[in-house]
Amino acid sequence: MDFSVKKLASDAGVFFTRAVQFTEEKLGQAEKTELDAHFENLLSRADSTKNWTEKILRQTEVLLQPNPSARIEEFLYEKLDRKIPSRITNGELLGQYMIDAASEFGPGTPYGSTLIKVGEAQRRLGAADRDFIQSSMINFLTPLRNFLEGDWKTISRERRLLENRRLDLDASKTRLKKAKAAEAKAALWSEEVTKAEQELRVAQTEFDRQAEVTRLLLEGISSTHTNHLRCLHEFVEAQATYYAQCYQYTMDLQKLLGSSNGEMFSGAFVGNATTQVPSSGVSPSAATIPVVPAAAGPCNPSTSSLTFTEVSPPSSGTRKARVLYDYDAADSCELELLADELITVYSLPGMDSDWLMGEKGNKKGKVPVTYLELLN
């Protein structure tokens, strides 16, 4: 107990002495041992690395998980050293809702079948999102967090120890200076000078040793930058893969819906047309029934023998359009497009507003409006 009290009193005395020394330095009343310019640059670079790593880490977490409550939950699980529960993504949840709705509306109906197709695509997008998050967490966020919680804590601890050694060194220099000033007045102070010189040598040795340890740690920041650079490349690679998957899934879905539009809507139009056949004994094959184009376009081979060569553009209403993106025709009713080429477009009665008739050379076919820039 006595030893603990003495140690506590000694530590309190050292702390008080260092506090006084630090205060006098700030007020310009005491000398301060300055570090060389290279060492100061290492300290500045280390501080910048720590500050920007924290900001990048926090913002990447927000990017990967926008929900703050979910982030707090994951943080608590991590601090409690417990496995973070697998969480369904918003895309997967939306896809499941669409599929469930389709089963209630009827998967055989146009709306129900489309809900299933879109729902499956959303589930794939959600799965890709989850894979991207997991990859980024492992390959990017974890190394950044390990630096802040590991290497940086070690650097901070050694820097504090170096600062204490510097304060002890400067305090020893001050005591030696005072002892030499007193020695000039009284020979009795020679013993105090010797003692102060010995304390100064010890303090200088400890300071130099600690400065070398801290310097080596600070120079290790270069390897930290190299490691973070590699992690950054992996993050960008994962992000590129994720967006490429999203683009592919949505393009596949768009083509799937584009090719099925004619089948979806043509039945309804043909049904309406057949109900207009008069029941006056005229056979349906001889009746004059106006053929209404399907909403997705004028081509509907299953219900009409009408071909594109028989479809004449209106006398007015044709426009020039520039193609924005390549488009692969899903069937013979559509026109294949190449980016930046110019085509003539026009609309026919009954066409879906998302589609236009397009012509280039002697080829005709329906084209999606979203792939065009109308010029006049």
C-alpha positions in Angstrom: 0.0 0.0 0.0 2.9 2.4 0.9 4.6 1.6 -2.4 1.4 2.3 -4.3 0.9 5.6 -2.5 4.5 6.6 -3.2 4.3 5.7 -6.8 1.0 7.6 -7.2 2.6 10.6 -5.6 5.7 10.3 -7.8 3.5 10.0 -11.0 1.5 13.0 -9.9 4.7 15.0 -9.3 6.0 14.1 -12.8 2.7 15.0 -14.4 2.7 18.4 -12.6 6.3 19.1 -13.6 5.5 18.3 -17.3 2.4 20.4 -17.2 4.3 23.4 -15.8 7.0 22.9 -18.4 4.4 22.7 -21.2 2.7 25.8 -20.0 5.9 27.8 -19.8 6.8 26.8 -23.3 3.5 28.0 -24.6 4.0 31.3 -22.8 7.6 31.6 -24.2 9.1 31.4 -20.7 11.0 28.1 -21.3 13.1 26.7 -24.1 11.7 23.9 -26.2 13.7 21.2 -28.1 12.6 21.5 -31.7 12.3 18.5 -34.0 14.0 18.5 -37.4 12.1 19.5 -40.5 11.9 15.9 -41.8 10.4 14.7 -38.6 7.8 17.5 -38.6 6.9 16.6 -42.2 6.4 13.0 -41.1 4.1 14.1 -38.3 2.1 16.3 -40.6 1.7 13.6 -43.2 0.6 11.1 -40.5 -2.0 13.5 -39.2 -3.4 14.1 -42.7 -3.5 10.4 -43.4 -5.4 9.8 -40.2 -7.9 12.6 -40.8 -8.6 11.7 -44.4 -8.8 8.0 -43.7 -11.5 8.7 -41.1 -13.5 10.9 -43.5 -13.2 8.4 -46.4 -14.2 5.5 -44.1 -17.3 7.3 -42.8 -18.5 8.4 -46.2 -17.9 5.0 -47.7 -20.0 3.5 -44.9 -22.8 6.0 -45.8 -22.5 5.0 -49.4 -22.8 1.3 -48.8 -25.4 1.6 -46.0 -27.5 4.8 -46.3 -29.7 3.8 -43.3 -28.1 5.3 -40.2 -30.0 2.9 -37.9 -28.6 -0.1 -39.7 -25.1 1.4 -39.5 -25.4 1.8 -35.7 -26.7 -1.7 -35.4 -23.8 -3.1 -37.4 -21.4 -1.0 -35.3 -22.8 -2.4 -32.1 -22.6 -6.0 -33.4 -19.0 -5.4 -34.4 -18.0 -3.9 -31.0 -19.7 -6.8 -29.2 -17.7 -9.2 -31.4 -20.9 -10.8 -32.7 -21.6 -11.8 -36.3 -23.6 -9.2 -38.2 -26.9 -10.7 -39.3 -27.5 -11.0 -43.0 -29.9 -8.3 -44.2 -32.0 -8.4 -47.3 -31.3 -5.5 -49.6 -34.0 -3.1 -50.8 -33.8 -4.4 -54.3 -34.4 -8.0 -53.2 -37.3 -6.8 -51.0 -38.9 -4.9 -53.9 -38.5 -7.9 -56.2 -40.2 -10.2 -53.6 -43.1 -7.8 -53.3 -43.6 -7.8 -57.0 -43.5 -11.5 -57.3 -45.9 -11.9 -54.4 -48.2 -9.3 -56.0 -48.1 -11.3 -59.3 -49.2 -14.5 -57.6 -52.3 -12.6 -56.3 -53.1 -10.8 -59.5 -52.6 -13.9 -61.6 -49.2 -14.8 -63.1 -50.9 -15.6 -66.4 -52.2 -12.0 -66.8 -50.1 -9.4 -68.7 -49.6 -7.4 -65.5 -48.8 -10.4 -63.4 -46.3 -11.9 -65.8 -44.6 -8.5 -66.2 -44.4 -8.1 -62.4 -42.7 -11.5 -62.2 -40.1 -10.5 -64.8 -39.4 -7.2 -63.2 -39.4 -8.7 -59.7 -36.8 -11.3 -60.7 -34.6 -8.6 -62.2 -34.9 -6.5 -59.0 -33.9 -9.6 -57.0 -30.8 -10.0 -59.2 -30.0 -6.3 -58.8 -30.4 -6.6 -55.0 -28.1 -9.7 -54.9 -25.5 -7.8 -56.9 -25.8 -4.9 -54.5 -25.2 -7.2 -51.5 -22.2 -8.8 -53.1 -20.7 -5.3 -53.8 -21.3 -4.2 -50.2 -19.7 -7.4 -48.8 -16.7 -7.1 -51.2 -16.2 -3.4 -50.3 -16.4 -4.1 -46.6 -13.8 -6.8 -46.7 -11.4 -5.4 -49.2 -11.7 -1.6 -48.6 -13.3 -0.7 -45.3 -11.6 -3.3 -43.1 -8.0 -2.2 -44.0 -8.9 1.4 -43.4 -10.4 0.5 -40.0 -7.5 -1.7 -39.1 -5.1 1.2 -39.7 -7.1 3.6 -37.5 -7.7 1.1 -34.7 -4.2 -0.6 -34.9 -1.3 1.3 -36.5 -2.6 4.8 -35.7 -3.2 4.0 -32.0 0.4 2.7 -31.8 1.7 5.8 -33.5 -0.3 8.0 -31.1 0.9 6.2 -28.1 4.6 6.6 -29.2 4.0 10.2 -30.0 2.7 10.9 -26.6 5.7 9.1 -25.1 8.0 11.1 -27.2 6.4 14.4 -26.1 6.9 13.3 -22.5 10.5 12.5 -23.1 11.0 15.9 -24.8 9.4 17.7 -21.8 11.7 15.7 -19.4 14.7 16.6 -21.6 13.8 20.3 -21.5 13.2 20.2 -17.8 16.6 18.7 -17.3 18.2 21.4 -19.4 16.5 24.0 -17.3 17.7 22.5 -14.1 21.2 22.2 -15.4 21.2 25.9 -16.5 20.0 26.9 -13.0 22.5 24.8 -11.2 25.4 26.3 -13.3 24.1 29.8 -12.6 24.1 29.0 -8.8 27.5 27.3 -9.1 29.1 30.5 -10.2 28.0 32.1 -6.9 28.7 29.2 -4.5 31.0 26.3 -4.8 28.6 24.2 -2.8 26.4 23.8 -5.9 29.0 21.7 -7.8 27.3 18.5 -6.7 23.9 19.8 -8.0 25.5 20.6 -11.3 26.9 17.1 -11.6 23.6 15.6 -10.7 21.8 17.8 -13.3 24.3 16.9 -16.0 23.7 13.2 -15.3 19.9 13.7 -15.5 20.3 15.6 -18.7 22.4 12.7 -20.3 19.8 10.2 -19.3 16.9 12.4 -20.6 18.7 13.0 -23.9 19.3 9.3 -24.4 15.7 8.4 -23.7 14.5 11.2 -25.9 16.8 10.1 -28.8 15.7 6.5 -28.5 12.0 7.4 -28.4 12.4 9.8 -31.4 14.0 7.0 -33.4 11.1 4.6 -32.6 8.5 7.3 -33.5 10.3 8.2 -36.7 10.3 4.5 -37.9 6.6 4.3 -37.2 5.9 7.6 -39.0 7.9 6.5 -42.0 5.8 3.4 -42.1 2.9 5.6 -43.3 4.3 5.2 -46.8 3.6 1.5 -46.7 0.1 2.3 -45.3 -0.5 4.5 -48.4 0.7 1.7 -50.7 -1.7 -0.8 -48.9 -4.6 1.7 -49.1 -3.9 2.3 -52.8 -4.2 -1.5 -53.5 -7.5 -1.5 -51.5 -8.7 1.5 -53.5 -8.1 -0.4 -56.7 -10.1 -3.4 -55.4 -12.9 -1.1 -54.4 -13.1 0.5 -57.8 -13.0 -3.0 -59.4 -15.9 -4.2 -57.3 -17.8 -1.0 -58.1 -17.3 -1.4 -61.8 -18.4 -5.1 -61.7 -21.5 -4.1 -59.7 -22.6 -1.3 -62.1 -21.8 -3.6 -65.1 -24.1 -6.2 -63.6 -26.8 -3.7 -63.0 -26.5 -2.4 -66.6 -26.7 -5.9 -68.0 -29.7 -6.9 -65.8 -31.6 -3.8 -66.7 -30.8 -4.1 -70.4 -31.9 -7.7 -70.4 -35.1 -6.8 -68.7 -35.8 -4.0 -71.1 -35.3 -6.2 -74.1 -37.5 -8.9 -72.5 -40.3 -6.4 -71.9 -39.8 -4.9 -75.3 -40.1 -8.2 -77.1 -43.2 -9.2 -75.0 -45.1 -5.9 -75.4 -46.6 -7.0 -78.7 -47.8 -10.3 -77.2 -49.2 -8.6 -74.1 -51.2 -5.9 -75.8 -52.1 -7.4 -79.2 -54.5 -9.9 -77.6 -56.6 -7.1 -76.2 -56.7 -5.1 -79.5 -57.5 -8.2 -81.5 -60.2 -9.1 -79.1 -61.8 -5.7 -79.5 -61.6 -6.0 -83.3 -63.3 -9.3 -83.5 -66.2 -8.1 -81.3 -66.9 -5.5 -84.0 -67.6 -8.2 -86.6 -71.3 -7.8 -87.6 -73.5 -10.8 -86.9 -75.5 -10.4 -90.1 -74.3 -13.6 -91.7 -71.2 -12.2 -93.1 -68.3 -14.6 -92.5 -65.5 -13.2 -90.4 -63.0 -13.9 -93.1 -64.9 -11.7 -95.5 -65.7 -8.9 -93.0 -63.7 -5.7 -93.2 -62.1 -5.4 -89.8 -59.7 -2.6 -89.2 -56.4 -3.9 -88.0 -55.2 -1.8 -85.0 -51.4 -2.0 -84.4 -50.3 -3.4 -81.1 -49.3 -0.9 -78.5 -45.7 -1.9 -78.7 -45.5 -1.4 -82.4 -47.3 -2.1 -85.7 -45.9 -5.5 -86.2 -48.0 -8.4 -84.9 -47.5 -11.5 -87.2 -49.7 -13.7 -85.1 -52.9 -11.7 -85.7 -52.2 -9.9 -89.0 -50.4 -10.5 -92.3 -49.5 -6.8 -92.3 -45.8 -6.3 -93.0 -43.6 -3.2 -92.7 -43.3 -2.8 -96.5 -47.1 -2.4 -96.5 -47.0 0.3 -93.9 -46.7 3.8 -95.5 -45.5 6.7 -93.4 -47.9 9.6 -92.9 -47.7 12.4 -95.4 -46.7 14.7 -92.5 -45.2 14.1 -89.1 -41.9 12.4 -90.2 -38.9 13.5 -88.2 -35.2 12.9 -88.2 -33.6 11.4 -85.2 -30.1 10.6 -84.0 -29.5 7.2 -82.4 -28.0 7.6 -78.9 -27.1 4.0 -78.2 -26.7 0.7 -80.0 -29.9 -1.4 -80.0 -30.2 -5.0 -80.9 -33.6 -5.9 -82.5 -35.5 -8.4 -80.3 -37.5 -9.7 -83.3 -38.2 -9.1 -86.9 -40.7 -6.3 -86.0 -37.9 -4.1 -84.6 -35.2 -2.1 -86.3 -31.6 -2.6 -85.3 -29.8 0.6 -84.4 -26.2 1.8 -84.2 -25.2 4.8 -82.1 -24.9 8.2 -83.9 -26.7 7.1 -87.1 -29.6 9.2 -88.5 -32.9 7.7 -89.2 -36.4 8.8 -90.1 -39.1 8.3 -87.5 -42.9 8.7 -87.4 -45.8 7.5 -85.3 -48.8 5.3 -86.4 -52.2 5.3 -84.8 -52.5 3.0 -81.9 -48.7 2.8 -81.2 -47.4 2.9 -77.7 -45.9 6.3 -76.9 -42.6 4.6 -75.9 -42.1 3.4 -79.5 -41.9 4.9 -83.0 -41.6 3.5 -86.5 -38.1 4.0 -87.9 -36.7 3.9 -91.4 -33.1 3.7 -92.6 -32.5 2.9 -96.3 -35.0 0.2 -97.3 -35.4 -1.1 -93.7 -38.3 -0.4 -91.4 -39.2 -1.4 -87.9 -40.2 -0.1 -84.5 -37.6 1.6 -82.4 -37.6 2.6 -78.7 -38.0 6.4 -78.1 -35.5 6.3 -75.2 -32.7 5.4 -77.7 -33.4 8.5 -79.9 -32.7 12.2 -79.9 -35.4 13.9 -82.1 -33.8 16.6 -84.2 -36.7 18.5 -85.7 
